[in-house]
Amino acid sequence: MVTELNDKNFNKTIKSSIPTIVDFWATWCGPCQMLTPVFEQLSKDKEFEGKLKFAKLSTEEHPEVAETQHITGIPCLIVFKNGEEVDRIIGFYPAPALKRKIESVLGEI
């Protein structure tokens, strides 16, 4: 399940002790549209259950949050733990490659 973030719930969501991966995206972004089904698919992966939360934030609707996170290119996935950025994944990845990257990040934290 992917949680929709906004300027009101963003900080509370990323301050979780369970790591949270946030997809910063926009409707006009082609690679973002390609990433959406991949991100949704991975959010349902049993391997990440209880280990990683999935969320997304529209940079069009909440530009101030994107600005505070220094988003300069999208799609941009940021992994947060306890409110701190742990890693940043920029650009489109197919499902197997993105899953490996996320597993690598989780293995380091």
N, C-alpha and C positions, 0 to 999 in steps of 0.2 A: 504494500500500500504506500502511495506517495502522498505526503502531506503538502497542501498548498500553503506557502508562506506569504506573509505580508509584513508591513512595517510594524504591526502590533505584536505578532507572535514570533518574529524572527529570532530575537535575542533569547527569549525563553526556550525556544526549540533547540538552538545550537548549544545551550549551556548544559545539556544532558551529559551524564557520565557515559551513556551509550553513544558511541560515535554516530554522527549524522552527516550524510552526504547530501549536499544541496546543489541542485542543478539550476544555474542562472541561465535563463533563456529569453527569447523574444519570438513573437509570432512571425516576423519578417525574416528570420534567420533559417536558411535552408538546412544547414547542418544540425541546428537545434531540433528541427522537425524530424530529421532522420534519427536523432538520439532519443527522442521521446519514447518510442516503443521499446527500444533497448533498455532504457532506464526503468520503464514500467515492468518489463520482463524480469530484470534483476531484482526489483523490489519484492517480487513474489518468490524469489529463490529461497528455499528452505535453509540453505547453508548460511544465509545472513540473518535468519530469524533470531531476534534477541541480541544480535551482535552489531547491527547497523540499522539506523533509521534512514529512510529516503524522503527527501523533501525537494520542492522546486519553488523558485521565485522568479516572477516575470520582471525583467529589467525595465520593461516599458511601463508597467503599472507601479513599480516601486524603485524608481531610479536612485532615490536617496540611499536605499540599502545597498544597491549595487555599487554606488560611489564609495560608501564607507568601507566596502570590502575590496576596493581597488580593482573592480572588474573592468578590464580594458578590451577583452575579446570574449565572444561567446560562440558555442557553448563553453561554459566554464563550470566544472564540478569542484566544489571545495568540501573536504572532509574536516569536520569540526569535532572536537572532544572537549568537554567542560568549557565551551565558549572560545576555545583557541583553535586557530587553523592548524591542521596537521599536515595536509597535503592539498595540492591543486592539480587538477587534470583539465587540460585545455584542448578543445577540439573534439571531433567525432571519433569514436572507437566502436567497432563492431562488438557484439555481445561477448564473445569469448575473450577478446583482448581487454575489454573493460573489466570483465570479471577478474581476470588475472591481475590487472592493475589494482583493483580494489582489494583483492586478497593480499597483495603485497603490502599495501598501505596498512591494512588491519594487522598484518603480521609484525609491523614495526611499532605499533602503539600499544 
